């Protein structure tokens, strides 16, 4: 028999799903930055980035690439702060 949910539970699971979807977007965007900075095509960079079993492993790969980023110093500073903020969540 399927379990029924009350309105509070439905709202909780709806919001939980939204949070998970937004977090997936954060990880994907950081992966895009990893591939750009490492100058890897998506076909190669994507599997490398997602080969790490945790978010911290993925963000460590991006952090290791940040000193190589071809950007203005403020761009590198922004990315470093974004990575550190994401790590704190």
CNS distance restraints for C-alpha pairs under 8 A (distance, minus, plus):
assign (resid   5 and name CA) (resid   9 and name CA) 5.69 0.50 0.50
assign (resid   5 and name CA) (resid  10 and name CA) 6.07 0.50 0.50
assign (resid   6 and name CA) (resid  10 and name CA) 6.27 0.50 0.50
assign (resid   7 and name CA) (resid  11 and name CA) 6.11 0.50 0.50
assign (resid   8 and name CA) (resid  12 and name CA) 6.13 0.50 0.50
assign (resid   9 and name CA) (resid  13 and name CA) 6.19 0.50 0.50
assign (resid  10 and name CA) (resid  14 and name CA) 6.04 0.50 0.50
assign (resid  11 and name CA) (resid  15 and name CA) 6.14 0.50 0.50
assign (resid  12 and name CA) (resid  16 and name CA) 6.00 0.50 0.50
assign (resid  13 and name CA) (resid  17 and name CA) 6.02 0.50 0.50
assign (resid  14 and name CA) (resid  18 and name CA) 6.38 0.50 0.50
assign (resid  15 and name CA) (resid  19 and name CA) 6.19 0.50 0.50
assign (resid  16 and name CA) (resid  20 and name CA) 6.25 0.50 0.50
assign (resid  17 and name CA) (resid  21 and name CA) 6.17 0.50 0.50
assign (resid  18 and name CA) (resid  22 and name CA) 6.15 0.50 0.50
assign (resid  19 and name CA) (resid  23 and name CA) 6.10 0.50 0.50
assign (resid  20 and name CA) (resid  24 and name CA) 6.19 0.50 0.50
assign (resid  21 and name CA) (resid  25 and name CA) 6.42 0.50 0.50
assign (resid  22 and name CA) (resid  26 and name CA) 6.44 0.50 0.50
assign (resid  23 and name CA) (resid  27 and name CA) 6.35 0.50 0.50
assign (resid  24 and name CA) (resid  28 and name CA) 6.11 0.50 0.50
assign (resid  25 and name CA) (resid  29 and name CA) 6.05 0.50 0.50
assign (resid  26 and name CA) (resid  30 and name CA) 6.21 0.50 0.50
assign (resid  27 and name CA) (resid  31 and name CA) 6.14 0.50 0.50
assign (resid  27 and name CA) (resid  55 and name CA) 7.48 0.50 0.50
assign (resid  28 and name CA) (resid  32 and name CA) 6.30 0.50 0.50
assign (resid  29 and name CA) (resid  33 and name CA) 6.49 0.50 0.50
assign (resid  30 and name CA) (resid  34 and name CA) 6.25 0.50 0.50
assign (resid  30 and name CA) (resid  59 and name CA) 7.55 0.50 0.50
assign (resid  30 and name CA) (resid  62 and name CA) 7.44 0.50 0.50
assign (resid  30 and name CA) (resid  83 and name CA) 7.97 0.50 0.50
assign (resid  31 and name CA) (resid  35 and name CA) 6.28 0.50 0.50
assign (resid  31 and name CA) (resid  46 and name CA) 7.15 0.50 0.50
assign (resid  31 and name CA) (resid  49 and name CA) 6.36 0.50 0.50
assign (resid  31 and name CA) (resid  58 and name CA) 7.75 0.50 0.50
assign (resid  31 and name CA) (resid  62 and name CA) 7.61 0.50 0.50
assign (resid  32 and name CA) (resid  36 and name CA) 6.24 0.50 0.50
assign (resid  33 and name CA) (resid  37 and name CA) 6.00 0.50 0.50
assign (resid  33 and name CA) (resid  62 and name CA) 7.50 0.50 0.50
assign (resid  34 and name CA) (resid  38 and name CA) 5.93 0.50 0.50
assign (resid  34 and name CA) (resid  45 and name CA) 7.73 0.50 0.50
assign (resid  34 and name CA) (resid  49 and name CA) 7.58 0.50 0.50
assign (resid  34 and name CA) (resid  61 and name CA) 7.43 0.50 0.50
assign (resid  34 and name CA) (resid  62 and name CA) 5.05 0.50 0.50
assign (resid  34 and name CA) (resid  65 and name CA) 7.03 0.50 0.50
assign (resid  35 and name CA) (resid  39 and name CA) 5.68 0.50 0.50
assign (resid  35 and name CA) (resid  40 and name CA) 4.98 0.50 0.50
assign (resid  35 and name CA) (resid  41 and name CA) 6.67 0.50 0.50
assign (resid  35 and name CA) (resid  42 and name CA) 6.72 0.50 0.50
assign (resid  35 and name CA) (resid  45 and name CA) 5.33 0.50 0.50
assign (resid  35 and name CA) (resid  46 and name CA) 7.32 0.50 0.50
assign (resid  36 and name CA) (resid  40 and name CA) 6.45 0.50 0.50
assign (resid  37 and name CA) (resid  65 and name CA) 6.43 0.50 0.50
assign (resid  37 and name CA) (resid  66 and name CA) 7.16 0.50 0.50
assign (resid  37 and name CA) (resid  68 and name CA) 6.82 0.50 0.50
assign (resid  37 and name CA) (resid  69 and name CA) 5.19 0.50 0.50
assign (resid  37 and name CA) (resid  70 and name CA) 7.21 0.50 0.50
assign (resid  38 and name CA) (resid  65 and name CA) 6.41 0.50 0.50
assign (resid  38 and name CA) (resid  68 and name CA) 7.76 0.50 0.50
assign (resid  38 and name CA) (resid  69 and name CA) 7.91 0.50 0.50
assign (resid  40 and name CA) (resid  44 and name CA) 6.26 0.50 0.50
assign (resid  40 and name CA) (resid  45 and name CA) 5.11 0.50 0.50
assign (resid  41 and name CA) (resid  45 and name CA) 5.74 0.50 0.50
assign (resid  41 and name CA) (resid  46 and name CA) 7.97 0.50 0.50
assign (resid  42 and name CA) (resid  46 and name CA) 5.15 0.50 0.50
assign (resid  43 and name CA) (resid  47 and name CA) 7.13 0.50 0.50
assign (resid  44 and name CA) (resid  48 and name CA) 6.49 0.50 0.50
assign (resid  45 and name CA) (resid  49 and name CA) 5.99 0.50 0.50
assign (resid  46 and name CA) (resid  50 and name CA) 6.08 0.50 0.50
assign (resid  47 and name CA) (resid  51 and name CA) 5.77 0.50 0.50
assign (resid  48 and name CA) (resid  52 and name CA) 7.51 0.50 0.50
assign (resid  49 and name CA) (resid  58 and name CA) 5.81 0.50 0.50
assign (resid  49 and name CA) (resid  61 and name CA) 7.37 0.50 0.50
assign (resid  50 and name CA) (resid  58 and name CA) 6.92 0.50 0.50
assign (resid  52 and name CA) (resid  57 and name CA) 5.23 0.50 0.50
assign (resid  52 and name CA) (resid  58 and name CA) 5.62 0.50 0.50
assign (resid  53 and name CA) (resid  57 and name CA) 6.71 0.50 0.50
assign (resid  53 and name CA) (resid  58 and name CA) 7.89 0.50 0.50
assign (resid  54 and name CA) (resid  58 and name CA) 6.54 0.50 0.50
assign (resid  55 and name CA) (resid  59 and name CA) 6.08 0.50 0.50
assign (resid  56 and name CA) (resid  60 and name CA) 5.94 0.50 0.50
assign (resid  56 and name CA) (resid  87 and name CA) 7.00 0.50 0.50
assign (resid  57 and name CA) (resid  61 and name CA) 6.48 0.50 0.50
assign (resid  58 and name CA) (resid  62 and name CA) 6.55 0.50 0.50
assign (resid  59 and name CA) (resid  63 and name CA) 6.02 0.50 0.50
assign (resid  59 and name CA) (resid  83 and name CA) 6.84 0.50 0.50
assign (resid  59 and name CA) (resid  87 and name CA) 7.60 0.50 0.50
assign (resid  60 and name CA) (resid  64 and name CA) 6.13 0.50 0.50
assign (resid  61 and name CA) (resid  65 and name CA) 6.58 0.50 0.50
assign (resid  62 and name CA) (resid  66 and name CA) 6.37 0.50 0.50
assign (resid  63 and name CA) (resid  67 and name CA) 7.96 0.50 0.50
assign (resid  63 and name CA) (resid  80 and name CA) 7.32 0.50 0.50
assign (resid  63 and name CA) (resid  83 and name CA) 7.32 0.50 0.50
assign (resid  65 and name CA) (resid  69 and name CA) 6.73 0.50 0.50
assign (resid  66 and name CA) (resid  76 and name CA) 6.69 0.50 0.50
assign (resid  66 and name CA) (resid  79 and name CA) 7.65 0.50 0.50
assign (resid  66 and name CA) (resid  80 and name CA) 7.24 0.50 0.50
assign (resid  67 and name CA) (resid  76 and name CA) 7.63 0.50 0.50
assign (resid  69 and name CA) (resid  76 and name CA) 6.77 0.50 0.50
assign (resid  71 and name CA) (resid  75 and name CA) 5.74 0.50 0.50
assign (resid  71 and name CA) (resid  76 and name CA) 6.40 0.50 0.50
assign (resid  72 and name CA) (resid  76 and name CA) 6.62 0.50 0.50
assign (resid  73 and name CA) (resid  77 and name CA) 6.15 0.50 0.50
assign (resid  74 and name CA) (resid  78 and name CA) 6.02 0.50 0.50
assign (resid  75 and name CA) (resid  79 and name CA) 6.26 0.50 0.50
assign (resid  76 and name CA) (resid  80 and name CA) 6.10 0.50 0.50
assign (resid  77 and name CA) (resid  81 and name CA) 6.18 0.50 0.50
assign (resid  78 and name CA) (resid  82 and name CA) 6.12 0.50 0.50
assign (resid  79 and name CA) (resid  83 and name CA) 6.09 0.50 0.50
assign (resid  80 and name CA) (resid  84 and name CA) 6.16 0.50 0.50
assign (resid  81 and name CA) (resid  85 and name CA) 5.98 0.50 0.50
assign (resid  82 and name CA) (resid  86 and name CA) 6.14 0.50 0.50
assign (resid  83 and name CA) (resid  87 and name CA) 6.14 0.50 0.50
assign (resid  84 and name CA) (resid  88 and name CA) 6.33 0.50 0.50
assign (resid  85 and name CA) (resid  89 and name CA) 6.85 0.50 0.50
